[in-house]
Structure formats: C-alpha cells, structure tokens
Amino acid sequence: MSFIDIRDCFERAYRAESPFEGTTRNQEIRKEDRAWLRREHASVYAPGLGTAVLKLLTGEVGLWQQSDGSARLRLDEREDGLRVYSVPNGLQSRSWHAGGTPSGSFLGAPLLALVEALTGTGAPQTRQALRKFVRVLMPLGLRYPMPKNALAAATRLPDVRFALHHLTDTLDAETQARLAEGTLSSPTHITPHDRFLSSVNLALLIHPPVQRPMPETPATKLRRLARRGGAALLVGPPGTFKTETAKRVAVEEGLTLVIAKGAPGVEDRDFIGGVYPTEQGPRWVDGPISRAFVAATRGRTLLLIDEALRYHPDALNVLQGAMDTVSRGEALAVSIPETMLVGERHHLLPLPNGEHLCCPAENLTWVLTTNLGEDHLQTADRFDGALLSRLDLVIDFEYADEETARALYRQVGGSERVADLAYAVELVMREARQGTGVQPVRALDARKTIALVKEVAALLNEGLEEAAALLCACETVVVPHCCARDGDGRLEKDAVEMLIRRIIEEVLEVA
C-alpha cells in the first residue's frame, strides 16, 4: 500500500479549474469570508475544493455502511471510473483510506473531509460552513441532490459566492490544522469493496431534519426567565400548581417574592400604593408593584400577580406602563438620579406625586397566573392585546404528572395506599369527562384530591374500613364538586350514580 499526501491533494486543488461561475483561481477571499483559523491572513479561492463541494451536493458521491462498521465513499469519476474511499471505525474516522485505480485525482481527500464534517465530530467549523452554504442555496430552490448546472450558476449571486469562499477556505484551514496537530493521518490505497451493506442517506446529513427538543417542565422555563428578568403568563386549569410553581422557583432561585391576589374592585392605587389610615395616622403604604420595585433595586425579585383575570380590565392598565423598559438615557431624561441606575434597561413606575420608582429590568420577573375556560367566573374574559405583547412567555400547565401528584398526596395523607386510591379516583373523574353519556361537569383537580386524601385519612382513623371510607369521602368531596345540579339545586341522580359506580368498579374492585 502507498500513502496519499493530503497536503499535496489540497495544494493541487488551488491549481484546478473552477466549476462554479463567477469564480476563478487565485480569486481573493474577503476578510469576512475567510476561515476563522486564518482570519488575519490573506486567502484565495481553491477551485478544486469547490469541485469537491459540487460533486457532494449534486449526488455524484455515495456513502455506504459496511458490515464491519466502516464506511465506503464512492465517487464516479468519468475519466478514472469508479473510485472507492474508506472511512474506517464507522463514520467518525481520523484516518482516511482510498481504493481504486490510484490516478492523479486529488478529490478523495477533500471529499472525505467534507463527509467527515457531516458525519463526525472532527471538523466542526467545516460542518458549520457547509450548513451555511446549503442554507444560502435553499431560497433558490436548490436541495440535495442539486442539478449540476443550476448549482454551478448559483455563484453568480454574491451571497452564494461568498458562502462558497468561506466553505472552501474553512475546509482547507481546518484540515491543515488537524494535520499539524497530528489528529489526522495520511490515507493509504486499499482494495476497493464492491459489495456494500447499506446506503447512508446523504440527503439527511446535508438537510438534517429539525429535531423537536424534549419538552421542558413549566418550572424549568420559568426558572430560566427569572435568571434574566422578564414577564410570563401561567395558564391552566385549577389545581395544576401554577401558583405553587412560581413560588417554588422564587425560593429555589433566591428571589424576593411579592404576591398580589386578583379580585374585582381593585384600583390603580391598590397596585401602586396610597395613603391609608393607620394606628399612627394617615400614611403612605406601598402596593405590591411598589414593593416589588423597591425589592428589585436590592436584588432579583419575582412579582406574582395571581388570578390576574379577576381584576377589572382597567386596573390592569397600570401593569402595561410598569412592564415597559427604558434605556439608561431615557431614565436620566425623566430625572432618575444616575446613582439609581444599574444596567442598561430599567422599569419605571410613575407615582401620584409625579416622582418615579426605578429598578433594573434584569432584577424583576413578572408572573401572572389565570384559569381560562367557561367554568371560571372572572371579571375579564381575556387579556388586552397590549398586555399580552409585553409577556415574554406564555406557559400552559396541564395536570401534574403521576409521580409529582402521588408524592404530594402521600405527603398530605401520610399513607401511600390512601394516596394511590385518591389518585385513581382523580383519573376516573378525568376520563369520565372525556366519555359519552352522562358526564361530570368538571374534573377533580389537585386541590380537591388533597381534600379527598385528608377526608379518607380522617375516616380511617375513626375506624371505617378502606372501601367505606373512600365512598363516604367521595360523597362529600368528589360528587358535589364534579356533578351537575338541577333547577332546584339538587345533584343530578344519574350523574351521581354513574360516578359512584365507576369508583366502585374502577378503583375499589381493582384495588
């Protein structure tokens, strides 16, 4: 076997003819398009590396997986016939091999470098440059495998040409750096393999599908927001731990917590503060927003506005101005002392006396919670669009996961058995809401399940057997909450019988 000189292959690439229109040998590469590894040194375009890119993107290159875990790269060169290159150790190799008729072709080394950038971890900058070049081509309707003439003509456009320059320069610079570091060995000629196990889909490597990330918990999303400051709306049915999640994040992240509870009849001054009678006579008392602003001047703070839609819509207008941020210069323009300004963005709260409270935007996190749906009596039926536009995140809460719910119910009831029975009743009520025929008007939320756990535990302590304790507790906790009532206010018998029967059959008999 004889060695192939990678450096020689790349040097010869600079003397080749360019297949791309608008590009020539020794064409100077703009500083902003040079490889990061040689940004301060002049570079010229290597037409042969452009040829390797063209052959890869037009589908003239095939990649096959071998049964021994190695891979084979096939290049159909008309002047030389079939040429086969080997990428041992799967698709992430630091040693390249070439097989076939050892002619004067230089394409094997740059092609293997491109394929390794797609399939391995050894050439991250080349991979990024190749992805950028493909993204520039996509608005032109070019996707792998690309028509050769259309791809070659695309470099008439400056943006495409500049992206190609950046790719070829990065391909050369990163390969040379790896050779200098000793992390890439020279390839050798080998006997070509004619039989291949399976084809590797280069289309998926060149146009990788967008992978949807694993879903995050609401607490994770809120925790990330709290670290930079901002506003979030937590939406979901009752008993899905919206309020508790906000409180827990504040405690875990070491934030000062200020809470405002939604109710009709609240006025602007209840948010901001006002003069109220006290034992010492009339005096100014801060509202929750004022308290939060003052706390945020000292450190990170979370302002929790619970049940926000229970406020009258006009009362929420004060939030819109307070949630806006201003620059340092704007704050100085309204006479905020420079000593009060920390950071670049700030919240301002106008006070009735014409002064302003000011706090760093990064120190204040706004969290609003609400229940949206026809079963919730609220003062407002929706949020104003101007307020919604000021929210960074809207986080929807679903039912708590089983592990969290069972742990909470065990903590409340002190018994794993009671917690499991109560959670099973919760699931039955939830499923009944989705069924046909007689249905409950609402499901069992976590608060009601906690009440069920406490009542069952109390009945067991009084000596009732397990089944009797659960049924008695359901009659006073579950049924009145979940079942509809008739015009006289009585529980509908059909709904009651349906729920009790399902609890017996699907909870007690199974247990």
FENVEN-V52164 format. One record per residue. N is the residue number from 1. RES is the residue in one small letter. OMEGA is omega as a letter, one per 40 degrees, with the letter a starting at -180 (NA if undefined). Layout:
N;RES;OMEGA / N;RES;OMEGA
//
This chain:
1;m;i / 2;s;a / 3;f;i / 4;i;a / 5;d;a / 6;i;a / 7;r;i / 8;d;i / 9;c;a / 10;f;i / 11;e;i / 12;r;i / 13;a;i / 14;y;a / 15;r;a / 16;a;i / 17;e;a / 18;s;i / 19;p;a / 20;f;i / 21;e;i / 22;g;i / 23;t;a / 24;t;i / 25;r;i / 26;n;i / 27;q;a / 28;e;i / 29;i;i / 30;r;a / 31;k;a / 32;e;a / 33;d;i / 34;r;i / 35;a;i / 36;w;a / 37;l;a / 38;r;a / 39;r;a / 40;e;a / 41;h;a / 42;a;a / 43;s;i / 44;v;a / 45;y;i / 46;a;a / 47;p;a / 48;g;i / 49;l;i / 50;g;i / 51;t;i / 52;a;i / 53;v;a / 54;l;a / 55;k;i / 56;l;a / 57;l;i / 58;t;i / 59;g;i / 60;e;i / 61;v;i / 62;g;a / 63;l;a / 64;w;i / 65;q;i / 66;q;i / 67;s;a / 68;d;i / 69;g;i / 70;s;a / 71;a;i / 72;r;i / 73;l;a / 74;r;i / 75;l;i / 76;d;i / 77;e;a / 78;r;a / 79;e;a / 80;d;a / 81;g;a / 82;l;i / 83;r;a / 84;v;i / 85;y;a / 86;s;i / 87;v;a / 88;p;i / 89;n;i / 90;g;a / 91;l;a / 92;q;a / 93;s;i / 94;r;i / 95;s;a / 96;w;i / 97;h;i / 98;a;i / 99;g;a / 100;g;a / 101;t;a / 102;p;a / 103;s;a / 104;g;a / 105;s;i / 106;f;a / 107;l;a / 108;g;a / 109;a;i / 110;p;i / 111;l;i / 112;l;i / 113;a;i / 114;l;a / 115;v;i / 116;e;i / 117;a;i / 118;l;a / 119;t;a / 120;g;a / 121;t;a / 122;g;a / 123;a;a / 124;p;a / 125;q;i / 126;t;i / 127;r;i / 128;q;i / 129;a;i / 130;l;i / 131;r;i / 132;k;i / 133;f;i / 134;v;i / 135;r;i / 136;v;a / 137;l;a / 138;m;i / 139;p;i / 140;l;a / 141;g;a / 142;l;i / 143;r;a / 144;y;e / 145;p;a / 146;m;i / 147;p;a / 148;k;a / 149;n;a / 150;a;i / 151;l;a / 152;a;a / 153;a;a / 154;a;a / 155;t;i / 156;r;i / 157;l;a / 158;p;a / 159;d;i / 160;v;a / 161;r;i / 162;f;i / 163;a;i / 164;l;i / 165;h;a / 166;h;a / 167;l;a / 168;t;i / 169;d;i / 170;t;i / 171;l;a / 172;d;a / 173;a;a / 174;e;i / 175;t;i / 176;q;i / 177;a;i / 178;r;i / 179;l;a / 180;a;i / 181;e;a / 182;g;i / 183;t;i / 184;l;a / 185;s;a / 186;s;i / 187;p;i / 188;t;i / 189;h;i / 190;i;i / 191;t;a / 192;p;i / 193;h;i / 194;d;a / 195;r;a / 196;f;a / 197;l;a / 198;s;i / 199;s;i / 200;v;a / 201;n;a / 202;l;i / 203;a;a / 204;l;i / 205;l;a / 206;i;i / 207;h;a / 208;p;i / 209;p;i / 210;v;a / 211;q;i / 212;r;a / 213;p;i / 214;m;a / 215;p;i / 216;e;i / 217;t;i / 218;p;a / 219;a;i / 220;t;i / 221;k;a / 222;l;i / 223;r;i / 224;r;i / 225;l;a / 226;a;a / 227;r;a / 228;r;a / 229;g;a / 230;g;a / 231;a;i / 232;a;i / 233;l;i / 234;l;a / 235;v;i / 236;g;i / 237;p;i / 238;p;i / 239;g;i / 240;t;i / 241;f;i / 242;k;a / 243;t;a / 244;e;i / 245;t;i / 246;a;i / 247;k;a / 248;r;i / 249;v;i / 250;a;a / 251;v;a / 252;e;a / 253;e;i / 254;g;i / 255;l;i / 256;t;a / 257;l;i / 258;v;a / 259;i;i / 260;a;a / 261;k;a / 262;g;i / 263;a;i / 264;p;i / 265;g;i / 266;v;i / 267;e;i / 268;d;a / 269;r;i / 270;d;i / 271;f;a / 272;i;a / 273;g;a / 274;g;i / 275;v;a / 276;y;i / 277;p;i / 278;t;i / 279;e;i / 280;q;a / 281;g;a / 282;p;i / 283;r;i / 284;w;i / 285;v;i / 286;d;i / 287;g;a / 288;p;i / 289;i;i / 290;s;i / 291;r;a / 292;a;i / 293;f;i / 294;v;i / 295;a;a / 296;a;i / 297;t;a / 298;r;a / 299;g;a / 300;r;a / 301;t;i / 302;l;i / 303;l;a / 304;l;i / 305;i;a / 306;d;i / 307;e;a / 308;a;a / 309;l;i / 310;r;i / 311;y;i / 312;h;a / 313;p;a / 314;d;a / 315;a;a / 316;l;a / 317;n;a / 318;v;i / 319;l;a / 320;q;i / 321;g;a / 322;a;a / 323;m;i / 324;d;i / 325;t;i / 326;v;i / 327;s;i / 328;r;i / 329;g;i / 330;e;i / 331;a;i / 332;l;a / 333;a;i / 334;v;i / 335;s;i / 336;i;i / 337;p;a / 338;e;i / 339;t;a / 340;m;a / 341;l;i / 342;v;a / 343;g;a / 344;e;a / 345;r;a / 346;h;i / 347;h;i / 348;l;i / 349;l;i / 350;p;i / 351;l;a / 352;p;a / 353;n;i / 354;g;i / 355;e;i / 356;h;i / 357;l;a / 358;c;i / 359;c;i / 360;p;a / 361;a;a / 362;e;a / 363;n;a / 364;l;i / 365;t;i / 366;w;i / 367;v;i / 368;l;i / 369;t;i / 370;t;i / 371;n;i / 372;l;a / 373;g;a / 374;e;a / 375;d;a / 376;h;i / 377;l;a / 378;q;i / 379;t;i / 380;a;a / 381;d;a / 382;r;i / 383;f;i / 384;d;a / 385;g;i / 386;a;i / 387;l;i / 388;l;a / 389;s;i / 390;r;i / 391;l;i / 392;d;a / 393;l;i / 394;v;a / 395;i;i / 396;d;i / 397;f;i / 398;e;i / 399;y;i / 400;a;i / 401;d;a / 402;e;a / 403;e;a / 404;t;a / 405;a;a / 406;r;i / 407;a;i / 408;l;a / 409;y;i / 410;r;i / 411;q;a / 412;v;a / 413;g;i / 414;g;a / 415;s;i / 416;e;a / 417;r;i / 418;v;i / 419;a;a / 420;d;i / 421;l;a / 422;a;i / 423;y;i / 424;a;i / 425;v;i / 426;e;i / 427;l;i / 428;v;i / 429;m;i / 430;r;i / 431;e;i / 432;a;i / 433;r;a / 434;q;a / 435;g;i / 436;t;i / 437;g;a / 438;v;a / 439;q;i / 440;p;a / 441;v;i / 442;r;i / 443;a;i / 444;l;i / 445;d;a / 446;a;a / 447;r;a / 448;k;i / 449;t;i / 450;i;i / 451;a;i / 452;l;i / 453;v;a / 454;k;a / 455;e;i / 456;v;a / 457;a;i / 458;a;i / 459;l;i / 460;l;i / 461;n;i / 462;e;i / 463;g;i / 464;l;i / 465;e;a / 466;e;a / 467;a;a / 468;a;a / 469;a;a / 470;l;a / 471;l;i / 472;c;i / 473;a;i / 474;c;a / 475;e;a / 476;t;a / 477;v;a / 478;v;a / 479;v;i / 480;p;a / 481;h;a / 482;c;a / 483;c;i / 484;a;i / 485;r;i / 486;d;a / 487;g;i / 488;d;i / 489;g;i / 490;r;i / 491;l;a / 492;e;a / 493;k;a / 494;d;a / 495;a;i / 496;v;a / 497;e;i / 498;m;a / 499;l;a / 500;i;i / 501;r;a / 502;r;i / 503;i;i / 504;i;a / 505;e;a / 506;e;i / 507;v;a / 508;l;a / 509;e;i / 510;v;a / 511;a;NA
//
